[in-house]
Amino acid sequence: MMDAVTTDEMTIGVLGGTGAQGRGLALRWAASGLDVVLGSRDAERAEQAAAELNETLAGVEGAATVRGAANRDASEAADVVLAAVPFDAHEKTLTDLVDVLDGKIVIDCVNPLGFDKQGPFVLPVEGGSAAEQAQTLLPGSRVIGAFHNVSAVILGDLSITDVDTDVLVLGEDRDDVAVVVELADRIPGMRGLFGGRLRNAAQVEALTANIIAINRRYKTHAGIRITGQGL
């Protein structure tokens, strides 16, 4: 567990940090004061993306500075690692980092989707879901599925002060889930909710196809909200 490190003290590594989803979450976490390291296969690309985020964060009170590094260096430096890579790079990226990710919480937000003339559709995944695949590839890591259904456009626009969405957090260990829920809650307007064990990740990943279809039809950046008494 992470008893010795509070979320305020954590360093978050973002694999795929040069992509829109990774950059957006990195931006919001850095704006909340968290230390963030963007990872990429190309360290120079990661450093350039970090420099651009730091320009965006200029003048944001309490913001941390974002760093860029190669994926391996970012993983080594981080307490918690977010995998935000394209699905076709998912298996290789994680396999190459199995040693440095050992013992760490790895948040998987990868959506296995394809696109054709009819729109987005779900790709079959051996093992059931990208998150479950990640846990198989990283047997020494504690994989949590989260942040699948969040708009990268909204994340990347700090003029939108509240990110009006819930995040379903899926995992086996409640303490690890609580860490990721707290990371979601750090982003204004966002709320993390326990969504079940990792075996339930497939439908959460698949829901992104529906949300993309909604966005295209209604020209918006939709999210989800869970209703109910006591929430």
PyRosetta script that sets phi, psi and omega in degrees:
from pyrosetta import init, pose_from_sequence

init()
pose = pose_from_sequence("MMDAVTTDEMTIGVLGGTGAQGRGLALRWAASGLDVVLGSRDAERAEQAAAELNETLAGVEGAATVRGAANRDASEAADVVLAAVPFDAHEKTLTDLVDVLDGKIVIDCVNPLGFDKQGPFVLPVEGGSAAEQAQTLLPGSRVIGAFHNVSAVILGDLSITDVDTDVLVLGEDRDDVAVVVELADRIPGMRGLFGGRLRNAAQVEALTANIIAINRRYKTHAGIRITGQGL")
pose.set_psi(1, 178.6)
pose.set_omega(1, -174.2)
pose.set_phi(2, -113.2)
pose.set_psi(2, 40.8)
pose.set_omega(2, -175.1)
pose.set_phi(3, -59.0)
pose.set_psi(3, -32.1)
pose.set_omega(3, -174.1)
pose.set_phi(4, -81.1)
pose.set_psi(4, -10.9)
pose.set_omega(4, -175.2)
pose.set_phi(5, -128.0)
pose.set_psi(5, 121.6)
pose.set_omega(5, 174.1)
pose.set_phi(6, -83.7)
pose.set_psi(6, 164.3)
pose.set_omega(6, 179.4)
pose.set_phi(7, -61.9)
pose.set_psi(7, -31.4)
pose.set_omega(7, 177.3)
pose.set_phi(8, -60.8)
pose.set_psi(8, -28.2)
pose.set_omega(8, -175.8)
pose.set_phi(9, -97.6)
pose.set_psi(9, -2.8)
pose.set_omega(9, -173.7)
pose.set_phi(10, -75.0)
pose.set_psi(10, 150.1)
pose.set_omega(10, 165.4)
pose.set_phi(11, -105.3)
pose.set_psi(11, 129.4)
pose.set_omega(11, -179.0)
pose.set_phi(12, -106.4)
pose.set_psi(12, 123.1)
pose.set_omega(12, 173.2)
pose.set_phi(13, -94.6)
pose.set_psi(13, 135.8)
pose.set_omega(13, -177.7)
pose.set_phi(14, -119.9)
pose.set_psi(14, 102.0)
pose.set_omega(14, 175.6)
pose.set_phi(15, -78.9)
pose.set_psi(15, 131.3)
pose.set_omega(15, -170.5)
pose.set_phi(16, 82.3)
pose.set_psi(16, 28.7)
pose.set_omega(16, -175.6)
pose.set_phi(17, -71.2)
pose.set_psi(17, -8.5)
pose.set_omega(17, 176.2)
pose.set_phi(18, -92.4)
pose.set_psi(18, -7.1)
pose.set_omega(18, 175.3)
pose.set_phi(19, -85.3)
pose.set_psi(19, 167.2)
pose.set_omega(19, -171.8)
pose.set_phi(20, -63.5)
pose.set_psi(20, -44.1)
pose.set_omega(20, -177.4)
pose.set_phi(21, -67.9)
pose.set_psi(21, -45.8)
pose.set_omega(21, 178.9)
pose.set_phi(22, -62.8)
pose.set_psi(22, -43.8)
pose.set_omega(22, 178.4)
pose.set_phi(23, -62.1)
pose.set_psi(23, -42.5)
pose.set_omega(23, -177.7)
pose.set_phi(24, -63.5)
pose.set_psi(24, -45.0)
pose.set_omega(24, 178.1)
pose.set_phi(25, -67.9)
pose.set_psi(25, -39.2)
pose.set_omega(25, 176.7)
pose.set_phi(26, -59.5)
pose.set_psi(26, -43.3)
pose.set_omega(26, 179.7)
pose.set_phi(27, -60.3)
pose.set_psi(27, -47.4)
pose.set_omega(27, -177.0)
pose.set_phi(28, -67.7)
pose.set_psi(28, -39.8)
pose.set_omega(28, 178.9)
pose.set_phi(29, -67.8)
pose.set_psi(29, -40.9)
pose.set_omega(29, 177.7)
pose.set_phi(30, -65.0)
pose.set_psi(30, -38.5)
pose.set_omega(30, 177.7)
pose.set_phi(31, -61.6)
pose.set_psi(31, -28.9)
pose.set_omega(31, 178.8)
pose.set_phi(32, -83.5)
pose.set_psi(32, -1.9)
pose.set_omega(32, 177.1)
pose.set_phi(33, 102.3)
pose.set_psi(33, 2.6)
pose.set_omega(33, -179.8)
pose.set_phi(34, -81.8)
pose.set_psi(34, 142.8)
pose.set_omega(34, 173.9)
pose.set_phi(35, -73.3)
pose.set_psi(35, 126.0)
pose.set_omega(35, -175.8)
pose.set_phi(36, -128.8)
pose.set_psi(36, 136.3)
pose.set_omega(36, 174.7)
pose.set_phi(37, -120.5)
pose.set_psi(37, 117.1)
pose.set_omega(37, 175.3)
pose.set_phi(38, -78.5)
pose.set_psi(38, 134.9)
pose.set_omega(38, 176.1)
pose.set_phi(39, -112.5)
pose.set_psi(39, 148.8)
pose.set_omega(39, 176.6)
pose.set_phi(40, -155.1)
pose.set_psi(40, 159.9)
pose.set_omega(40, 172.0)
pose.set_phi(41, -61.6)
pose.set_psi(41, -28.2)
pose.set_omega(41, 179.9)
pose.set_phi(42, -111.9)
pose.set_psi(42, 110.2)
pose.set_omega(42, -177.1)
pose.set_phi(43, -60.4)
pose.set_psi(43, -35.6)
pose.set_omega(43, -179.3)
pose.set_phi(44, -65.0)
pose.set_psi(44, -38.9)
pose.set_omega(44, 176.7)
pose.set_phi(45, -63.8)
pose.set_psi(45, -39.9)
pose.set_omega(45, 179.0)
pose.set_phi(46, -64.8)
pose.set_psi(46, -41.6)
pose.set_omega(46, 179.6)
pose.set_phi(47, -65.1)
pose.set_psi(47, -39.1)
pose.set_omega(47, 178.1)
pose.set_phi(48, -65.7)
pose.set_psi(48, -43.1)
pose.set_omega(48, 178.1)
pose.set_phi(49, -63.1)
pose.set_psi(49, -39.1)
pose.set_omega(49, 178.2)
pose.set_phi(50, -63.7)
pose.set_psi(50, -41.3)
pose.set_omega(50, 178.9)
pose.set_phi(51, -61.8)
pose.set_psi(51, -39.6)
pose.set_omega(51, 178.8)
pose.set_phi(52, -66.4)
pose.set_psi(52, -39.5)
pose.set_omega(52, 177.5)
pose.set_phi(53, -65.9)
pose.set_psi(53, -39.1)
pose.set_omega(53, 179.4)
pose.set_phi(54, -64.3)
pose.set_psi(54, -33.2)
pose.set_omega(54, 174.3)
pose.set_phi(55, -64.2)
pose.set_psi(55, -42.0)
pose.set_omega(55, 178.6)
pose.set_phi(56, -64.3)
pose.set_psi(56, -34.6)
pose.set_omega(56, -176.9)
pose.set_phi(57, -82.3)
pose.set_psi(57, -8.9)
pose.set_omega(57, -178.9)
pose.set_phi(58, -56.9)
pose.set_psi(58, 127.1)
pose.set_omega(58, -179.9)
pose.set_phi(59, 89.0)
pose.set_psi(59, -6.1)
pose.set_omega(59, 176.7)
pose.set_phi(60, -81.3)
pose.set_psi(60, 115.7)
pose.set_omega(60, -175.9)
pose.set_phi(61, -62.7)
pose.set_psi(61, 129.2)
pose.set_omega(61, 177.0)
pose.set_phi(62, 81.3)
pose.set_psi(62, 2.2)
pose.set_omega(62, -177.8)
pose.set_phi(63, -71.0)
pose.set_psi(63, 147.8)
pose.set_omega(63, 174.9)
pose.set_phi(64, -92.3)
pose.set_psi(64, 166.0)
pose.set_omega(64, 177.0)
pose.set_phi(65, -91.1)
pose.set_psi(65, 134.2)
pose.set_omega(65, 179.1)
pose.set_phi(66, -90.3)
pose.set_psi(66, 137.7)
pose.set_omega(66, 175.8)
pose.set_phi(67, -112.0)
pose.set_psi(67, 159.4)
pose.set_omega(67, 176.2)
pose.set_phi(68, -121.8)
pose.set_psi(68, 146.9)
pose.set_omega(68, -178.0)
pose.set_phi(69, -162.0)
pose.set_psi(69, 169.4)
pose.set_omega(69, 170.6)
pose.set_phi(70, -65.5)
pose.set_psi(70, 156.5)
pose.set_omega(70, -177.2)
pose.set_phi(71, -52.5)
pose.set_psi(71, -43.3)
pose.set_omega(71, -177.8)
pose.set_phi(72, -65.3)
pose.set_psi(72, -44.6)
pose.set_omega(72, 179.7)
pose.set_phi(73, -65.6)
pose.set_psi(73, -39.3)
pose.set_omega(73, 178.0)
pose.set_phi(74, -63.5)
pose.set_psi(74, -40.6)
pose.set_omega(74, 179.8)
pose.set_phi(75, -66.3)
pose.set_psi(75, -40.9)
pose.set_omega(75, 179.7)
pose.set_phi(76, -64.9)
pose.set_psi(76, -36.6)
pose.set_omega(76, -175.9)
pose.set_phi(77, -77.4)
pose.set_psi(77, -17.5)
pose.set_omega(77, -168.7)
pose.set_phi(78, -94.7)
pose.set_psi(78, 149.6)
pose.set_omega(78, 169.4)
pose.set_phi(79, -83.9)
pose.set_psi(79, -38.5)
pose.set_omega(79, 178.2)
pose.set_phi(80, -129.8)
pose.set_psi(80, 140.3)
pose.set_omega(80, -176.8)
pose.set_phi(81, -121.7)
pose.set_psi(81, 131.6)
pose.set_omega(81, 174.5)
pose.set_phi(82, -100.7)
pose.set_psi(82, 126.1)
pose.set_omega(82, 173.0)
pose.set_phi(83, -96.0)
pose.set_psi(83, 110.0)
pose.set_omega(83, -178.8)
pose.set_phi(84, -126.7)
pose.set_psi(84, 40.4)
pose.set_omega(84, -176.7)
pose.set_phi(85, -90.7)
pose.set_psi(85, 160.4)
pose.set_omega(85, 172.9)
pose.set_phi(86, -60.1)
pose.set_psi(86, 150.8)
pose.set_omega(86, -176.1)
pose.set_phi(87, -61.3)
pose.set_psi(87, -34.3)
pose.set_omega(87, -178.6)
pose.set_phi(88, -70.7)
pose.set_psi(88, -11.8)
pose.set_omega(88, 175.6)
pose.set_phi(89, -106.7)
pose.set_psi(89, -0.3)
pose.set_omega(89, -172.3)
pose.set_phi(90, -60.6)
pose.set_psi(90, -54.7)
pose.set_omega(90, -174.8)
pose.set_phi(91, -63.0)
pose.set_psi(91, -48.1)
pose.set_omega(91, -177.5)
pose.set_phi(92, -66.1)
pose.set_psi(92, -42.0)
pose.set_omega(92, -178.9)
pose.set_phi(93, -59.2)
pose.set_psi(93, -47.9)
pose.set_omega(93, -177.4)
pose.set_phi(94, -71.3)
pose.set_psi(94, -39.6)
pose.set_omega(94, 179.5)
pose.set_phi(95, -60.5)
pose.set_psi(95, -38.6)
pose.set_omega(95, -179.7)
pose.set_phi(96, -69.0)
pose.set_psi(96, -16.2)
pose.set_omega(96, -173.8)
pose.set_phi(97, -116.7)
pose.set_psi(97, 13.7)
pose.set_omega(97, -173.1)
pose.set_phi(98, -56.7)
pose.set_psi(98, -34.7)
pose.set_omega(98, -177.3)
pose.set_phi(99, -72.9)
pose.set_psi(99, -44.0)
pose.set_omega(99, -176.4)
pose.set_phi(100, -78.4)
pose.set_psi(100, -17.2)
pose.set_omega(100, 177.7)
pose.set_phi(101, -91.9)
pose.set_psi(101, -3.6)
pose.set_omega(101, -179.2)
pose.set_phi(102, -59.1)
pose.set_psi(102, 130.2)
pose.set_omega(102, 177.4)
pose.set_phi(103, 82.8)
pose.set_psi(103, -3.2)
pose.set_omega(103, -175.7)
pose.set_phi(104, -103.3)
pose.set_psi(104, 154.7)
pose.set_omega(104, 168.0)
pose.set_phi(105, -71.8)
pose.set_psi(105, 127.4)
pose.set_omega(105, 174.9)
pose.set_phi(106, -117.9)
pose.set_psi(106, 115.3)
pose.set_omega(106, 178.1)
pose.set_phi(107, -89.2)
pose.set_psi(107, 121.7)
pose.set_omega(107, 179.9)
pose.set_phi(108, -106.2)
pose.set_psi(108, 118.5)
pose.set_omega(108, 178.4)
pose.set_phi(109, -116.8)
pose.set_psi(109, 20.7)
pose.set_omega(109, -175.0)
pose.set_phi(110, -77.4)
pose.set_psi(110, 133.3)
pose.set_omega(110, 177.9)
pose.set_phi(111, -110.4)
pose.set_psi(111, 116.3)
pose.set_omega(111, 179.7)
pose.set_phi(112, -78.9)
pose.set_psi(112, 88.2)
pose.set_omega(112, -175.2)
pose.set_phi(113, -123.9)
pose.set_psi(113, 149.6)
pose.set_omega(113, 169.2)
pose.set_phi(114, -119.2)
pose.set_psi(114, 167.9)
pose.set_omega(114, -178.7)
pose.set_phi(115, -138.3)
pose.set_psi(115, 137.0)
pose.set_omega(115, 173.0)
pose.set_phi(116, -142.2)
pose.set_psi(116, -166.6)
pose.set_omega(116, -176.5)
pose.set_phi(117, -63.9)
pose.set_psi(117, -21.6)
pose.set_omega(117, 179.5)
pose.set_phi(118, -89.5)
pose.set_psi(118, -4.6)
pose.set_omega(118, 177.1)
pose.set_phi(119, 113.6)
pose.set_psi(119, -163.0)
pose.set_omega(119, -177.0)
pose.set_phi(120, -76.2)
pose.set_psi(120, 148.5)
pose.set_omega(120, 176.1)
pose.set_phi(121, -148.6)
pose.set_psi(121, 160.1)
pose.set_omega(121, -174.9)
pose.set_phi(122, -86.2)
pose.set_psi(122, 134.4)
pose.set_omega(122, 176.1)
pose.set_phi(123, -91.3)
pose.set_psi(123, 143.6)
pose.set_omega(123, 175.8)
pose.set_phi(124, -69.6)
pose.set_psi(124, 142.4)
pose.set_omega(124, -179.1)
pose.set_phi(125, -126.7)
pose.set_psi(125, 126.4)
pose.set_omega(125, 174.7)
pose.set_phi(126, -64.6)
pose.set_psi(126, 126.1)
pose.set_omega(126, -176.3)
pose.set_phi(127, 100.4)
pose.set_psi(127, -9.3)
pose.set_omega(127, 173.5)
pose.set_phi(128, 108.3)
pose.set_psi(128, -42.6)
pose.set_omega(128, -177.6)
pose.set_phi(129, -157.0)
pose.set_psi(129, 165.3)
pose.set_omega(129, 176.6)
pose.set_phi(130, -63.1)
pose.set_psi(130, -39.0)
pose.set_omega(130, -179.4)
pose.set_phi(131, -64.8)
pose.set_psi(131, -42.5)
pose.set_omega(131, 177.9)
pose.set_phi(132, -67.5)
pose.set_psi(132, -37.1)
pose.set_omega(132, 175.2)
pose.set_phi(133, -60.6)
pose.set_psi(133, -42.2)
pose.set_omega(133, 178.7)
pose.set_phi(134, -60.3)
pose.set_psi(134, -41.6)
pose.set_omega(134, -179.9)
pose.set_phi(135, -66.4)
pose.set_psi(135, -35.3)
pose.set_omega(135, 176.4)
pose.set_phi(136, -66.7)
pose.set_psi(136, -41.2)
pose.set_omega(136, 179.7)
pose.set_phi(137, -70.8)
pose.set_psi(137, -27.6)
pose.set_omega(137, -175.4)
pose.set_phi(138, -121.4)
pose.set_psi(138, 70.0)
pose.set_omega(138, -174.3)
pose.set_phi(139, -63.5)
pose.set_psi(139, -22.7)
pose.set_omega(139, 179.5)
pose.set_phi(140, -92.7)
pose.set_psi(140, -1.6)
pose.set_omega(140, 180.0)
pose.set_phi(141, -100.1)
pose.set_psi(141, 164.6)
pose.set_omega(141, 177.0)
pose.set_phi(142, -110.8)
pose.set_psi(142, 96.5)
pose.set_omega(142, -173.2)
pose.set_phi(143, -83.2)
pose.set_psi(143, 133.6)
pose.set_omega(143, 175.5)
pose.set_phi(144, -124.4)
pose.set_psi(144, 131.0)
pose.set_omega(144, 174.2)
pose.set_phi(145, -90.9)
pose.set_psi(145, 130.5)
pose.set_omega(145, -178.8)
pose.set_phi(146, -169.2)
pose.set_psi(146, 163.3)
pose.set_omega(146, 174.2)
pose.set_phi(147, 66.0)
pose.set_psi(147, 29.1)
pose.set_omega(147, -179.1)
pose.set_phi(148, -74.7)
pose.set_psi(148, -33.5)
pose.set_omega(148, -166.5)
pose.set_phi(149, -110.2)
pose.set_psi(149, 25.2)
pose.set_omega(149, -175.1)
pose.set_phi(150, -101.2)
pose.set_psi(150, 133.8)
pose.set_omega(150, -179.0)
pose.set_phi(151, -69.3)
pose.set_psi(151, 122.1)
pose.set_omega(151, 176.3)
pose.set_phi(152, -66.2)
pose.set_psi(152, -32.3)
pose.set_omega(152, 180.0)
pose.set_phi(153, -63.6)
pose.set_psi(153, -45.7)
pose.set_omega(153, 179.7)
pose.set_phi(154, -68.1)
pose.set_psi(154, -42.0)
pose.set_omega(154, 178.4)
pose.set_phi(155, -57.3)
pose.set_psi(155, -38.7)
pose.set_omega(155, -175.0)
pose.set_phi(156, -82.5)
pose.set_psi(156, 0.0)
pose.set_omega(156, -177.1)
pose.set_phi(157, -115.4)
pose.set_psi(157, 97.0)
pose.set_omega(157, -176.8)
pose.set_phi(158, -69.8)
pose.set_psi(158, -10.3)
pose.set_omega(158, 174.2)
pose.set_phi(159, -70.5)
pose.set_psi(159, -19.3)
pose.set_omega(159, 172.1)
pose.set_phi(160, -87.0)
pose.set_psi(160, 99.6)
pose.set_omega(160, -169.8)
pose.set_phi(161, -74.0)
pose.set_psi(161, -31.5)
pose.set_omega(161, 179.9)
pose.set_phi(162, -115.7)
pose.set_psi(162, 122.7)
pose.set_omega(162, 176.4)
pose.set_phi(163, -88.2)
pose.set_psi(163, 96.9)
pose.set_omega(163, -168.8)
pose.set_phi(164, -79.5)
pose.set_psi(164, 80.8)
pose.set_omega(164, -178.5)
pose.set_phi(165, -160.8)
pose.set_psi(165, 155.2)
pose.set_omega(165, 169.5)
pose.set_phi(166, -99.1)
pose.set_psi(166, 151.7)
pose.set_omega(166, 177.1)
pose.set_phi(167, -119.6)
pose.set_psi(167, 120.9)
pose.set_omega(167, 175.8)
pose.set_phi(168, -83.0)
pose.set_psi(168, 124.6)
pose.set_omega(168, -175.6)
pose.set_phi(169, -111.8)
pose.set_psi(169, 122.8)
pose.set_omega(169, -173.2)
pose.set_phi(170, -120.6)
pose.set_psi(170, 131.7)
pose.set_omega(170, 179.9)
pose.set_phi(171, -176.1)
pose.set_psi(171, 171.5)
pose.set_omega(171, -175.4)
pose.set_phi(172, -90.3)
pose.set_psi(172, -32.3)
pose.set_omega(172, -174.3)
pose.set_phi(173, -107.7)
pose.set_psi(173, 123.1)
pose.set_omega(173, -175.3)
pose.set_phi(174, -64.8)
pose.set_psi(174, -32.4)
pose.set_omega(174, 178.0)
pose.set_phi(175, -66.2)
pose.set_psi(175, -41.5)
pose.set_omega(175, 177.4)
pose.set_phi(176, -66.1)
pose.set_psi(176, -41.2)
pose.set_omega(176, 176.1)
pose.set_phi(177, -59.0)
pose.set_psi(177, -41.5)
pose.set_omega(177, -179.1)
pose.set_phi(178, -62.0)
pose.set_psi(178, -36.9)
pose.set_omega(178, 177.2)
pose.set_phi(179, -61.3)
pose.set_psi(179, -45.4)
pose.set_omega(179, -177.2)
pose.set_phi(180, -72.0)
pose.set_psi(180, -35.9)
pose.set_omega(180, 173.6)
pose.set_phi(181, -58.5)
pose.set_psi(181, -42.6)
pose.set_omega(181, 179.2)
pose.set_phi(182, -65.7)
pose.set_psi(182, -36.3)
pose.set_omega(182, 176.8)
pose.set_phi(183, -65.0)
pose.set_psi(183, -37.0)
pose.set_omega(183, 175.0)
pose.set_phi(184, -65.9)
pose.set_psi(184, -43.2)
pose.set_omega(184, -176.8)
pose.set_phi(185, -66.8)
pose.set_psi(185, -17.5)
pose.set_omega(185, 178.2)
pose.set_phi(186, -69.0)
pose.set_psi(186, -21.7)
pose.set_omega(186, -178.3)
pose.set_phi(187, -89.5)
pose.set_psi(187, 118.7)
pose.set_omega(187, -174.9)
pose.set_phi(188, -54.1)
pose.set_psi(188, 132.0)
pose.set_omega(188, 179.2)
pose.set_phi(189, 88.2)
pose.set_psi(189, -20.2)
pose.set_omega(189, -178.4)
pose.set_phi(190, -88.9)
pose.set_psi(190, 147.1)
pose.set_omega(190, 178.9)
pose.set_phi(191, -135.2)
pose.set_psi(191, 127.7)
pose.set_omega(191, 175.7)
pose.set_phi(192, -91.3)
pose.set_psi(192, 136.0)
pose.set_omega(192, 179.9)
pose.set_phi(193, -133.5)
pose.set_psi(193, 136.8)
pose.set_omega(193, 175.0)
pose.set_phi(194, -63.1)
pose.set_psi(194, 125.0)
pose.set_omega(194, -176.0)
pose.set_phi(195, -112.7)
pose.set_psi(195, 11.6)
pose.set_omega(195, 179.5)
pose.set_phi(196, 112.0)
pose.set_psi(196, -177.0)
pose.set_omega(196, -179.8)
pose.set_phi(197, -77.0)
pose.set_psi(197, 170.7)
pose.set_omega(197, -173.7)
pose.set_phi(198, -59.7)
pose.set_psi(198, -27.5)
pose.set_omega(198, 179.8)
pose.set_phi(199, -63.9)
pose.set_psi(199, -14.4)
pose.set_omega(199, 178.0)
pose.set_phi(200, -92.5)
pose.set_psi(200, 7.5)
pose.set_omega(200, -174.6)
pose.set_phi(201, -71.5)
pose.set_psi(201, -28.4)
pose.set_omega(201, -172.9)
pose.set_phi(202, -58.5)
pose.set_psi(202, -44.9)
pose.set_omega(202, -177.0)
pose.set_phi(203, -72.0)
pose.set_psi(203, -27.6)
pose.set_omega(203, 176.5)
pose.set_phi(204, -70.8)
pose.set_psi(204, -42.8)
pose.set_omega(204, 176.0)
pose.set_phi(205, -62.0)
pose.set_psi(205, -43.4)
pose.set_omega(205, -177.7)
pose.set_phi(206, -65.2)
pose.set_psi(206, -31.8)
pose.set_omega(206, -179.1)
pose.set_phi(207, -57.8)
pose.set_psi(207, -25.5)
pose.set_omega(207, -179.9)
pose.set_phi(208, -61.1)
pose.set_psi(208, -32.7)
pose.set_omega(208, 177.1)
pose.set_phi(209, -62.0)
pose.set_psi(209, -41.4)
pose.set_omega(209, 177.7)
pose.set_phi(210, -65.3)
pose.set_psi(210, -40.4)
pose.set_omega(210, -178.7)
pose.set_phi(211, -66.5)
pose.set_psi(211, -39.9)
pose.set_omega(211, 177.1)
pose.set_phi(212, -63.1)
pose.set_psi(212, -40.3)
pose.set_omega(212, 177.7)
pose.set_phi(213, -62.5)
pose.set_psi(213, -41.4)
pose.set_omega(213, 175.8)
pose.set_phi(214, -61.0)
pose.set_psi(214, -45.9)
pose.set_omega(214, -179.0)
pose.set_phi(215, -59.5)
pose.set_psi(215, -42.0)
pose.set_omega(215, -178.8)
pose.set_phi(216, -68.8)
pose.set_psi(216, -40.2)
pose.set_omega(216, -177.1)
pose.set_phi(217, -71.1)
pose.set_psi(217, -40.6)
pose.set_omega(217, -173.0)
pose.set_phi(218, -106.1)
pose.set_psi(218, 4.1)
pose.set_omega(218, 178.3)
pose.set_phi(219, 51.4)
pose.set_psi(219, 56.5)
pose.set_omega(219, -179.1)
pose.set_phi(220, -137.4)
pose.set_psi(220, -171.9)
pose.set_omega(220, 176.9)
pose.set_phi(221, -132.4)
pose.set_psi(221, 78.5)
pose.set_omega(221, -170.4)
pose.set_phi(222, -72.3)
pose.set_psi(222, 153.9)
pose.set_omega(222, 170.3)
pose.set_phi(223, -133.7)
pose.set_psi(223, -170.0)
pose.set_omega(223, 178.2)
pose.set_phi(224, -121.6)
pose.set_psi(224, 150.6)
pose.set_omega(224, 171.3)
pose.set_phi(225, -131.5)
pose.set_psi(225, 134.8)
pose.set_omega(225, 176.9)
pose.set_phi(226, -98.4)
pose.set_psi(226, 128.4)
pose.set_omega(226, -178.9)
pose.set_phi(227, -105.8)
pose.set_psi(227, 161.1)
pose.set_omega(227, 176.9)
pose.set_phi(228, 145.7)
pose.set_psi(228, 148.2)
pose.set_omega(228, 178.9)
pose.set_phi(229, -65.7)
pose.set_psi(229, 140.4)
pose.set_omega(229, 178.2)
pose.set_phi(230, 88.6)
pose.set_psi(230, -3.4)
pose.set_omega(230, 179.1)
pose.set_phi(231, -92.3)
pose.dump_pdb("model.pdb")
